[in-house]
Amino acid sequence: MRFAFARVTLAAILATSTPAIAAAEGWWHQFHDPLIDTAVDNALAANLDLAAASARVEQARALDQRGHAALWPSASLGGSAEADSVSRQTPFGEASRSLGFPRHYELYQSGAEAQWEIDLFGGLSARRRVATAQAFATVAEADGVRLAVIAETADACLRLRGLQVRIALAQDQARLRAELANLTRLRSREGLTSDEEANRAEADSAAATAAIAPLRLALAFAIDRIGVLTGDAKPWRLQIERPGLVPAPLEPALDADPARLMRRRPDLAAAEQRVAASHAGVGVARAEYYPHVSLGGLIGVASLGTASITSGNAVNAQGSAAIRWRLFDFGRVDAELAAARGREKEALAQWRQAALDASAEVADAIAALAEGHREEAELQRQVALLTRSRDQAQAAFTQGVLSRSDVVQADRVLAEATDRLAAAREALARASVAAVRAMGGGYGEEATQHG
């Protein structure tokens, strides 16, 4: 039958209404949709935001390694060979001739040099803690980018699935309204109804056909969005030819406990590490009040010729100790310490703001899921009643009690309700993704256990 698609689609929607349970790592697989699985895999492999985040992690780890290395002595090897010819027309040349020094000579040098700044007052250790905390924050931020890319990709795929279903329903509804308009026009010609009613039916048919265009445009936008997230838009244009149903929504384990949120949400973990880095930065600034002591040493050989460079007389050794103390700098250290404390306060305020935002997102996610389930249940009830009503109209038409236009009208009302149910199903599935993202799905101790 011409109207079978709406009932088949509705049956499929109702058959997949049982929600899946979201796992911590790989939670998007719980949708059991090959489109989502493939899109997320491609996004993890080719998304440019993820590539940039990975590069930032490499930089932060390198800086952290440099901070650790600063606590230990540094050593270097060196060597040189030079040939000189001294002018006799210079004061140095005249002195060399008077003392019997050669005018032409070759000098060869080689040796090892070491430097070590002793961390007496914790300045270097504080710098190391700054670098380590910043590295941890960068890693957490990269995990946040990964979670965002996965969630946005899954959301875009769900949007695409919802639009595919709604376009099919809109096309079916356009056919229903076109048939109703034709029947109404025929009845108008037979004098059974007015021209005004026929015109209104044809206007409704035109409106139903026009409603398909915005859905197709939104579908194109969804495909382009997936292409941006996965690094290539071309493969996803083929998905128009392979429509699918909206997957059942996930049921993430919603937990608004602050301690668990700190472990689950990468943005909160990053904000916490930024606070730790700024606190260590105060220690770096405070260490400038105290002396900086460093030790140095050099051992090597130097000779005017290669023949004697291995003799004991060619050995050259030197030891040194240096101290640097900023005693009179007209308040520079005070200003640097005040600035460091200001940065610490700023980081703490940002952490508190991130915690407030996270709590609000979790509350919104809980509300969206709860209301979404209520809306879906009522729409399912409405569609079930309208389905029975449409079947009754079909039976009455078969018995000659109702006209064909009455059956088409019942089909039209059912199609509209089915479209609202499909839109609600899409919104609920996308709300479940937002809830998983709000709870930091796939990050923290759960990710470690499942990784």
TIRO-969152 format. One record per atom (N, C-alpha, C): x, y, z. Coordinates in steps of 0.05 Angstrom, whole numbers, plus 5000, padded with zeros to 4 digits. Each point is the difference from the previous one (the first is absolute). Example, Ala and Ser with C-alpha at 12.3 -4.5 7.8 and 13.67 -1.06 7.14 Angstrom:
! residues 2
526448865156/498250245000/501850245000/499350214986/501650245001/498550225014/
! end
This chain:
! residues 451
501649765000/498450245000/501750255000/498950224991/501450254998/500850115028/498349945020/500450115026/501449815019/501249794989/501249805017/502550105014/501450184987/502650085010/499750135028/498050175003/499750135026/499549805022/498449804995/499549805021/502449825005/501549944978/502549845004/502050165016/500450254993/501950175014/499250025030/497450055005/499150025027/500549745016/499549774987/500449755013/503049975007/501750084981/502949985006/500850185022/498950245001/500650195022/499249895026/497649905002/499049895025/501649755008/500949844981/501549765006/502750065011/501250234994/502650075010/499950205023/497850015014/499750205021/501449945026/501149755003/501449935024/502750135000/500750165020/502650145000/502349825006/502350064988/502449865006/501450135023/501749845013/501550115023/502850084991/500850255006/502550104990/502349905017/502049884986/502549925013/501850255002/502049985017/501850235004/501850044975/501449804992/501850024977/498649864976/500050134977/498749894977/496950015003/499050205014/497150015005/498450034975/501150124979/498550054976/499349744986/501549785006/499349744987/497349905010/499150105023/497449915011/497650084983/500450194982/497950074981/499549784980/502049834995/499849784981/499350104972/501350224993/499550124973/502750014985/500249854978/502650004985/500850284992/498150184994/500750274992/501550145022/499049985025/501350145022/502849875005/500149745000/502649865005/502150094980/499350004974/501950074979/500850305002/498050175005/500650295001/501850065024/499549885023/501750065023/502849894995/500249764989/502749894994/501550194981/498750104980/501350184981/500750275013/498350095018/500650255014/502449975018/500149785014/502349965018/502649974984/499949924975/502449964984/500750264985/498150164993/500650224981/499150285009/498750025023/499050265008/502350195005/499950244989/502250195002/500250135028/497750035013/500250105028/501449815018/499649744995/501449795016/503050014993/500650044975/502950014992/501450245014/498650235000/501250235014/500249955030/498149885012/500149945029/502349805005/500449814983/502349815003/502750144999/500150204981/502550154998/500550175025/497950115012/500350155025/501049825022/499049755001/500949825020/503049944997/500949964976/502949964995/501650235010/499150254995/501450235009/500150015031/497749955012/499950025029/501849795013/500149764989/501749795011/502950074997/500750124978/502850094996/500850215021/498250195005/500650215020/500249885028/498349805005/500149865026/502749865003/500949874979/502649865000/502350205005/499850244987/502050205004/500050105029/497650025012/499950095028/501349805019/499749744995/501349805016/503050014996/500950034976/502950004994/501450245013/498550225005/501350245012/501049955028/499149795013/500849945028/502849875001/501049914977/502449845000/502250164986/502649925005/502250144987/499949974969/501050204987/500349984971/503049994993/500749844981/502849974992/500250024970/502250104991/500450034971/503049954993/500449904977/502749954989/500650214979/502550084998/500750194980/502949974992/500650104977/502849994990/500350224979/502550094996/500550204980/502949984991/500450094976/502750024988/500150264985/502250165006/500250264987/502950054993/500450154979/502750094991/500050305000/502050125012/500250295003/502650114989/499950234990/502450154991/499850285011/501750085018/499950255015/501450224984/498650224997/501350234987/502150125019/502350074988/502150135016/499550305003/498150104986/499550285001/497950085021/499349825017/498150055021/501449995027/498950135020/501249985027/500549715009/498049834995/500349725008/502249874985/500250064974/502249894984/502750095009/500350265006/502650115010/500749865026/498049965018/500649875026/500749714995/498749864982/500749724994/502949984990/500850184982/502749994990/502050065022/499550195018/501850065022/500349765019/497849865004/500149775018/500849744987/500350004974/500949764986/497849814993/497550105000/497849824992/499949974970/499249774990/499949964971/497950174988/500550084976/498050164985/497849824989/500749774991/498149814989/499849765019/497549925007/499749775018/497349874994/499849755008/497549844998/499249925028/497350035006/499149935027/497749794998/500449795015/498049785000/498949975029/497349995001/498749975026/497849794999/499649865022/497849815002/499449965030/497549965006/499349965028/497049965005/499349965025/497249975009/499450215021/497650104998/499150215018/497349925012/499750065026/497549935014/499050245016/497350035000/498850225015/497649885016/499650105024/497949895017/499050235018/497450064996/498750195018/498749855023/500950055024/499049855023/497350125008/498049825003/497350095007/499750035030/501350205011/500050045029/497350095011/498650164985/497550125010/497649924983/500249794985/497749884987/499050134975/501550204989/499150134975/499849814977/502149834996/500049814978/497949795003/499649905025/497949805005/497350124994/499650255007/497450134994/499650024970/502150074985/499750014971/499449724989/501149805011/499449734991/497149935005/499050085024/497249955006/498150154981/500850244993/498450164981/499849854973/502449914991/500049864974/498449745001/500349865022/498549745002/497050055001/499150195016/497250065002/498950094973/501550174986/499150094974/499949784980/501949815002/499849764982/497649845006/499449955025/497649855007/497550144991/499950275003/497750154991/499749984969/502250014986/499849984971/499049734991/500949795014/499149734994/497049985005/499150115023/497149995006/498450164980/501150234991/498650164980/499849844973/502249864994/499949834975/497949785003/499749895024/497949805004/497250134998/499950255008/497550144997/499350054971/502050064984/499650034971/499149744988/501249785009/499349734989/497149945007/499250055025/497249955008/498150184984/500750254996/498350184985/499749914971/502249914988/499949914972/498249754997/500349825019/498449754999/497050075004/499550175020/497250075005/498750164977/501550194989/499050154977/499649834976/501849814995/499749824978/497549825003/499749895024/497649845005/497550164998/500150255010/497650184998/499350064971/502150054983/499550064972/498849764986/500949765007/498949764987/497149955009/499450055025/497349985009/498250204986/501150244997/498550214985/499449904972/502049884987/499749904973/497849784999/500249815019/498049795001/497250115004/499750205018/497450115005/498950144975/501750144986/499250134975/499249804979/501549784998/499349804980/497149895005/499449945025/497449905007/497950214994/500550255008/498050224997/499650074971/502149984984/499650054971/498249794988/500549755007/498249794990/497150045008/499750085026/497350055009/498850244986/501650214996/499050244986/499249944972/501549834987/499349934972/497449845000/499749825020/497549855002/497650185006/500550205017/497950185007/499350184976/502050084984/499450154976/498249854981/500649744998/498349834982/497149985011/499849985027/497449985012/498450264995/501350235004/498650254996/499350054971/501849914982/499450034971/497549834993/499949765011/497649834994/497550125012/500350115025/497750135012/499150254984/501950154990/499350234983/498649924975/500949784987/498749904976/497149915006/499749865022/497349905007/498250245006/501150195014/498350245007/499250154975/501950024981/499350144975/497949854984/500249745000/497949844987/497350045013/500050005026/497550045014/498850284995/501950194998/499150284994/498750014972/501149864981/498950004973/497349875000/499649805018/497449865001/498050155017/500950225012/498250165017/499749905028/501749825008/499949895027/501450165020/501750194992/501550175018/500550274985/501050195015/500450274988/502750024987/500250204982/502650064988/502050105022/499050145020/501850095021/501449775014/498549795006/501249775013/502049864981/499449994974/501849884981/502650164998/499750265000/502450174999/501749975025/498749985023/501549965025/501449735000/498849804989/501349744998/502450014982/499850144977/502250024982/502350175013/499250205015/502150165014/501449845021/498549835014/501349815019/501949814986/499349914976/501749824985/502650144992/499750264991/502450154992/501850055025/498750055023/501650055024/501549755008/498749764997/501349755008/502449954981/499750064974/502249964982/502350195005/499350255007/502050205006/501549935026/498849865018/501349945026/502349804996/500149874977/502249804996/502650154995/499950234987/502550144993/501750075024/498950125022/501650065023/501349765013/498549774999/501149765011/502449904984/499850024973/502249924983/502450195004/499550255004/502250195005/501349935027/498449955020/501249925026/501649744998/499149824983/501449754995/502850064988/500050184980/502550084988/501950125020/498950175018/501750125021/501149785018/498449815007/500949785018/502249844987/499749954974/502149854986/502650165000/499850264994/502450175000/501350015028/498350005020/501150015027/501549745007/498949784991/501549745004/502650014985/499950114976/502450024983/502250165014/499250235012/502050165014/501149855024/498349865015/501049865023/501849764993/499549884977/501549764993/502250064980/500250254991/502150084982/499449954970/497649904994/499449954972/497049984997/498850184984/497150014997/498949804979/501649924981/499049844977/498749745008/501249835018/498749745005/497250035013/499550225014/497550025015/497750084982/500650104976/497850074982/498649754990/501449775001/498749754991/498049915021/500150105024/498149915021/497250084993/499650204983/497250074992/498749764986/501549844986/498949784985/499649755018/501150015025/499749785018/498850105026/497450075000/498850105024/499749795022/499950095025/499749825022/498350135021/499349855020/498350105022/501750145021/498650165017/501450135022/500549795021/502549965009/500549805021/498750075026/499649795016/498950045027/501950185017/498950175017/501850175016/501649845021/502250115008/501649885021/498850095027/500749855020/499350075028/502650025016/501450234998/502550025015/499650005030/502049925015/499949995029/500450295010/497850155004/500350285008/500850015029/502050155006/501150035027/501050285003/498750165017/500950285004/501850035023/501149785011/501850035023/502550154991/500750225015/502350164991/502649854997/500649825019/502549854999/500149824976/497849884993/500049834976/500150164975/498750245000/500250174977/502950094995/501550055022/502850084997/501649784986/499349755005/501449784987/499049944972/497550064995/498849924975/500250224978/500050255008/499950214980/502850114995/501049984975/502750104994/500350305003/497950164996/500350285003/500450085029/498749865019/500550055028/502749915009/500949774989/502749915006/502150204990/499650114976/501850204989/500050255017/497650095008/499950245017/501449965026/499749765012/501449945025/503050014996/501049904978/502950004995/501050294995/498350174988/500750284996/500350145027/498349935019/500250115027/502749915013/500649744997/502549905011/502450144987/499950044974/502250144986/500350285010/497850145003/500250285009/501050025029/499249805017/501049995027/503049955001/501049824983/502949964998/501350254989/498750154983/501150254989/500550205022/498450005021/500550185023/502649925014/500649745001/502549915011/502450094984/499650004973/502250094983/500650295005/497950175002/500450285005/501250055028/499149855020/501050045027/503049925002/500849814985/502849925001/501950224991/499050204986/501750224991/500950185023/498849965023/500950165024/502749895010/500849764993/502349875011/502249974980/502449955010/502349974981/499749764982/501350024977/500349784981/502949934999/500649755007/502849905002/500449804978/502250034986/500749804979/502949935002/500649764992/502849905000/500749944971/502650034994/501049944973/502749875001/500749864980/502649874998/500849954972/502650014995/501149954974/502549845002/500349804983/502449854999/500549934970/502550054992/500749954972/502950024995/500750034976/502950034992/500150234980/502350135001/500650224981/503050004994/500650024974/502949994993/500450164974/502550104997/500750154976/500749814977/500149755005/500549814979/498749735006/499849844980/498649755004/501849795014/502650054999/501949805012/499749985030/499650235013/499950005029/497250015012/498049974983/497350035011/499249775018/501449784999/499449775018/501750005025/501750195003/501850005023/498650115024/501049955024/498850105024/500150305002/502050124988/500150305001/497850134984/498749854982/497950134984/497350005014/499849865023/497449995014/499350275011/497450074996/499050265009/497549945016/499950095026/497749955017/499150255014/497450025004/499050255013/497449935015/499750115023/497549975015/499050285008/497350025002/498950265006/497449975016/499450215015/497450025014/499050284996/497450024995/498850264995/497550045016/499450245007/497650065015/498750254987/497449984998/498450224989/497750065019/499950255008/498050075020/498850284993/497450004995/498750254993/499350165025/501950175009/499650155025/498550264995/500850144980/498850264995/499050014971/497449954998/498850004973/497550184999/499750175020/497950205001/497249874997/499649785015/497449885002/499249814978/501949924983/499349824978/499149735010/501549895020/499249745011/497350015013/499550225014/497350035013/497850014978/500650144978/498050014979/499649734987/502249854996/499749744987/498549815019/500550025026/498549825019/497150085000/499450265000/497250084999/498649914975/501450014977/498849914975/499549705001/501949855012/499749715002/497649935018/499650145021/497749965018/497450074985/500150214984/497750074984/499249784980/502149884988/499449784981/498849765015/501049965024/498949785016/497050055006/499350245008/497250075005/498349974975/501250094977/498549974975/499549714993/502049835003/499749714994/498049885019/500050085026/498149895019/497150084992/499750254992/497350104992/499149854975/501849954981/499349854976/499249715006/501549885020/499249735008/497350005012/499450195017/497350015013/497850044979/500650184980/498150044978/499649754984/502249854994/499749754986/498449805015/500349995027/498449825017/497150074999/499450265001/497250094998/498849934973/501550054979/499149934973/499549704998/501849845011/499749714998/497549915015/499550115024/497649935015/497550084985/500050234987/497750094985/499549814976/502249924986/499749834977/498849735009/500949895023/499049755009/497050035007/499350215014/497250055006/498350034975/501050144981/498550034974/499849734986/502149845001/499849744987/498049825013/499950015027/498049845014/497150094993/499750264999/497350114994/499249934971/502050034982/499449954971/499249714996/501449815013/499449724997/497349945012/499550105024/497449945013/497750114984/500150254991/497850124984/499849874973/502449934989/499949864974/498649735001/500549855021/498649745003/497050055004/499250205015/497250065004/498750074973/501350184985/498950084974/499849764982/502049834999/499949774982/497749815008/499749965026/497849825009/497350114991/499650265004/497450114992/499549994970/502250064985/499749994971/499649714990/501249815013/499549724993/497149935005/499050105023/497149955006/498250134980/500750254992/498450134979/500049854974/502449924992/500249854974/498649745001/500149865023/498649755002/497050044998/498950215012/497250064998/499250084972/501750174987/499450084973/500249764980/501849825006/500249764983/497449845001/499049965025/497449865002/497850154987/500050275002/498050174987/500149974970/502550004989/500349974971/499149734991/500649795015/499149734993/496949985001/498850145019/497150005002/498850144976/501350224992/499050154976/500349834975/502249854998/500349824977/497949785000/499449895023/497949805001/497250124993/499550245010/497550134993/499850074970/502350074988/500050054971/499449754985/501149775009/499649754987/497049925001/498750085022/497249935003/498250214987/501250214989/498550214986/498850215018/500950015025/498950195019/501450274997/502750004996/501550254996/501050024972/500750244992/501250044973/503049965001/501149994976/502949974997/501450255012/498950234997/501350245011/500249995030/498149875013/500149975030/502449825007/500549794985/502249835005/502750144995/500150164978/502450154994/500550215022/497950125010/500350205022/501149865025/499049765006/501149865023/502949924996/500749934976/502849944994/501750255003/499050234992/501550245002/500650085029/497949975017/500450075028/502049805013/499849744992/501949815011/502850064991/500350084975/502750064990/501250245015/498450205005/501050235015/500949925028/498449845014/500749915026/502549825000/500249844979/502449834997/502550174996/499850224985/502250184996/500850135026/498150085016/500750115027/501349805017/499149754998/501349795016/502949954991/500450004973/502749974990/501950225009/498950254999/501650235009/500649985030/498149905016/500549965029/502049795004/499949784984/501949785003/502950104994/500250164979/502650124994/501050185022/498350175010/500850185022/500849855025/498649785006/500649845023/502749864997/500549894976/502649874996/502350205002/499550244988/502150205002/500450115029/497850015015/500250085028/501649795016/499749754993/501649805014/503050034994/500750084976/502850064993/501050245017/498350215002/500750235016/500449925029/498449815010/500349925027/502649845004/500649834982/502649855002/502350205000/499850204982/502250204999/500150165026/497650085011/500050155025/501249855023/499849735000/501149845021/502949914994/501150104978/502849944994/500449714991/498149894985/500149724991/502749934987/501149775008/502549914988/502550135011/499750165021/502450135011/500249945030/502450005011/500449965029/500449715007/499349935024/500649735010/498449794984/497650064990/498549814984/501549944974/501150214988/501549964975/502449835005/501350045023/502349845007/499349705003/497749955013/499149735004/499349864974/498950154981/499149884975/502150034978/502150155006/502050044979/502049784998/
! end
